[in-house]
Amino acid sequence: MTDKRDRHQALDRRFDFSLFFDVKDGNPNSDPDAGNMPRIDPETGHGIVTDVCLKRKVRNYVEIAREQAEGCKIYVTEGAVLNERNRMAYRSLRPADADKPELAPKDRTEAKHLTQWMCDNFYDIRTFGAVMNTRVNCGQVRGPVQFTFSRSIEPIFSQEVTITRQAVTKEGEDKEREIGRKHMIPYALYRMDGFVSAYLARKTGFTAADLDLLWEAISNMFEHDRSASRGMMTVRKLVVFEHETGLGNAHAHHLFERIAAERISEGPPRSIQDYKIHVMKDHIPSGIKIREIC
């Protein structure tokens, strides 16, 4: 996707991208404020998947696929104590004080070195950014990669399925049976748009190799994130717009308007075969390359 470059050389060009993924017989992103039903836009009925939900899946993939790779630790993981993550930077740069309960940079130079150490060692920090100004202060980073909320192409139909459990909870209560409920969507196709800033990449050290890993993680993020509640989730298409310059050669929304999902069947949709995803490559502004990764 990108030229081979040194891992420490940041990007020098901008990227925008669109991702299409679908769900079948599952709940792609439950809403705790609505009894764990699928997230929905109440005015239009379209389904929503948050940016945080998809970033979690990217993190999980990188953690699995690059477990031992240099610079590919994951900062936000299940059960992680973030102050202890931050303390790793102090152990490297100021070991004599590293075990103090509260730590802060002595000056701007040290603050810059601490933040850079975290970017160099944690893939998700230099990619998505992080707020690290806690009791063990390593600063704050704005990441070069940003996702929008995903929205379903059409309004979704959410249904509630009752399930039962044959095993009992307590000994001697043979008549006790558990009844539960699962929320699921029969089928929905979602779209998410994203952005990669060359300017912010220079600040965090996000490189061409990191970008290649991002495309790999997005393409495979559902393959190692299976669960009964999420049903069958699949990445259907990832379209990338590569600009010639860091500032970019066109507005992102003009590029996104060149991609559309068209319904080609009647009745309720039940598979990707009910849609056709168009990438209109005619009249693309000069200086833009289009890549379809999957």
Solvent accessible surface area in square Angstrom, and as a share of the most:
residue,aa,sasa,rsa
1,M,69,0.31
2,T,24,0.14
3,D,86,0.44
4,K,196,0.83
5,R,56,0.21
6,D,92,0.48
7,R,64,0.24
8,H,126,0.56
9,Q,94,0.42
10,A,21,0.16
11,L,3,0.02
12,D,74,0.38
13,R,53,0.19
14,R,46,0.17
15,F,0,0.00
16,D,1,0.01
17,F,0,0.00
18,S,0,0.00
19,L,0,0.00
20,F,0,0.00
21,F,0,0.00
22,D,4,0.02
23,V,0,0.00
24,K,91,0.38
25,D,75,0.39
26,G,1,0.01
27,N,14,0.07
28,P,3,0.02
29,N,21,0.11
30,S,43,0.28
31,D,28,0.15
32,P,98,0.62
33,D,141,0.73
34,A,45,0.35
35,G,55,0.53
36,N,83,0.42
37,M,78,0.35
38,P,5,0.03
39,R,62,0.23
40,I,75,0.38
41,D,21,0.11
42,P,125,0.78
43,E,161,0.72
44,T,71,0.41
45,G,17,0.17
46,H,45,0.20
47,G,0,0.00
48,I,23,0.12
49,V,0,0.00
50,T,19,0.11
51,D,28,0.14
52,V,100,0.58
53,C,21,0.13
54,L,0,0.00
55,K,22,0.09
56,R,70,0.26
57,K,9,0.04
58,V,1,0.00
59,R,26,0.09
60,N,45,0.23
61,Y,23,0.09
62,V,0,0.00
63,E,72,0.32
64,I,98,0.50
65,A,39,0.30
66,R,78,0.29
67,E,130,0.58
68,Q,164,0.73
69,A,40,0.31
70,E,134,0.60
71,G,5,0.05
72,C,16,0.10
73,K,95,0.40
74,I,8,0.04
75,Y,3,0.01
76,V,54,0.31
77,T,23,0.13
78,E,177,0.79
79,G,75,0.72
80,A,30,0.23
81,V,92,0.53
82,L,64,0.32
83,N,41,0.21
84,E,76,0.34
85,R,59,0.21
86,N,0,0.00
87,R,21,0.08
88,M,58,0.26
89,A,0,0.00
90,Y,0,0.00
91,R,116,0.42
92,S,59,0.38
93,L,76,0.38
94,R,33,0.12
95,P,94,0.59
96,A,100,0.78
97,D,28,0.15
98,A,3,0.02
99,D,117,0.60
100,K,104,0.44
101,P,95,0.60
102,E,107,0.48
103,L,7,0.04
104,A,59,0.46
105,P,35,0.22
106,K,145,0.61
107,D,84,0.44
108,R,220,0.80
109,T,84,0.49
110,E,27,0.12
111,A,34,0.26
112,K,151,0.64
113,H,100,0.45
114,L,0,0.00
115,T,27,0.16
116,Q,62,0.27
117,W,49,0.17
118,M,0,0.00
119,C,2,0.01
120,D,53,0.27
121,N,33,0.17
122,F,1,0.01
123,Y,2,0.01
124,D,1,0.01
125,I,0,0.00
126,R,3,0.01
127,T,0,0.00
128,F,15,0.06
129,G,10,0.09
130,A,17,0.13
131,V,93,0.54
132,M,0,0.00
133,N,76,0.39
134,T,62,0.36
135,R,136,0.50
136,V,0,0.00
137,N,40,0.21
138,C,1,0.01
139,G,21,0.20
140,Q,118,0.53
141,V,16,0.09
142,R,181,0.66
143,G,1,0.01
144,P,2,0.01
145,V,0,0.00
146,Q,67,0.30
147,F,15,0.06
148,T,49,0.29
149,F,106,0.44
150,S,0,0.00
151,R,111,0.41
152,S,5,0.03
153,I,50,0.25
154,E,52,0.23
155,P,84,0.53
156,I,19,0.10
157,F,133,0.56
158,S,34,0.22
159,Q,66,0.30
160,E,94,0.42
161,V,57,0.33
162,T,79,0.46
163,I,77,0.39
164,T,90,0.53
165,R,109,0.40
166,Q,132,0.59
167,A,65,0.50
168,V,50,0.29
169,T,87,0.51
170,K,121,0.51
171,E,173,0.77
172,G,68,0.66
173,E,74,0.33
174,D,105,0.54
175,K,197,0.84
176,E,56,0.25
177,R,115,0.42
178,E,67,0.30
179,I,111,0.56
180,G,27,0.26
181,R,148,0.54
182,K,68,0.29
183,H,34,0.15
184,M,32,0.14
185,I,0,0.00
186,P,13,0.08
187,Y,12,0.05
188,A,6,0.05
189,L,2,0.01
190,Y,1,0.00
191,R,45,0.17
192,M,1,0.00
193,D,27,0.14
194,G,0,0.00
195,F,68,0.28
196,V,1,0.00
197,S,33,0.21
198,A,0,0.00
199,Y,123,0.47
200,L,20,0.10
201,A,0,0.00
202,R,138,0.50
203,K,123,0.52
204,T,3,0.02
205,G,21,0.21
206,F,0,0.00
207,T,0,0.00
208,A,1,0.00
209,A,48,0.37
210,D,5,0.02
211,L,0,0.00
212,D,48,0.25
213,L,11,0.05
214,L,0,0.00
215,W,7,0.02
216,E,55,0.25
217,A,0,0.00
218,I,1,0.00
219,S,29,0.19
220,N,50,0.25
221,M,4,0.02
222,F,5,0.02
223,E,85,0.38
224,H,112,0.50
225,D,23,0.12
226,R,104,0.38
227,S,42,0.27
228,A,89,0.69
229,S,57,0.37
230,R,66,0.24
231,G,25,0.24
232,M,105,0.47
233,M,5,0.02
234,T,25,0.15
235,V,21,0.12
236,R,95,0.34
237,K,38,0.16
238,L,0,0.00
239,V,0,0.00
240,V,0,0.00
241,F,0,0.00
242,E,8,0.03
243,H,1,0.01
244,E,116,0.52
245,T,61,0.35
246,G,26,0.25
247,L,167,0.83
248,G,21,0.20
249,N,52,0.27
250,A,21,0.16
251,H,118,0.53
252,A,21,0.16
253,H,101,0.45
254,H,88,0.39
255,L,0,0.00
256,F,21,0.09
257,E,113,0.51
258,R,58,0.21
259,I,5,0.02
260,A,41,0.32
261,A,23,0.18
262,E,82,0.37
263,R,68,0.25
264,I,96,0.49
265,S,40,0.26
266,E,172,0.77
267,G,47,0.45
268,P,97,0.61
269,P,23,0.15
270,R,112,0.41
271,S,40,0.26
272,I,29,0.15
273,Q,139,0.62
274,D,23,0.12
275,Y,14,0.05
276,K,108,0.46
277,I,28,0.14
278,H,57,0.25
279,V,27,0.16
280,M,73,0.33
281,K,113,0.48
282,D,80,0.42
283,H,165,0.74
284,I,34,0.17
285,P,49,0.31
286,S,102,0.65
287,G,17,0.17
288,I,21,0.11
289,K,104,0.44
290,I,32,0.16
291,R,84,0.30
292,E,76,0.34
293,I,62,0.32
294,C,59,0.35
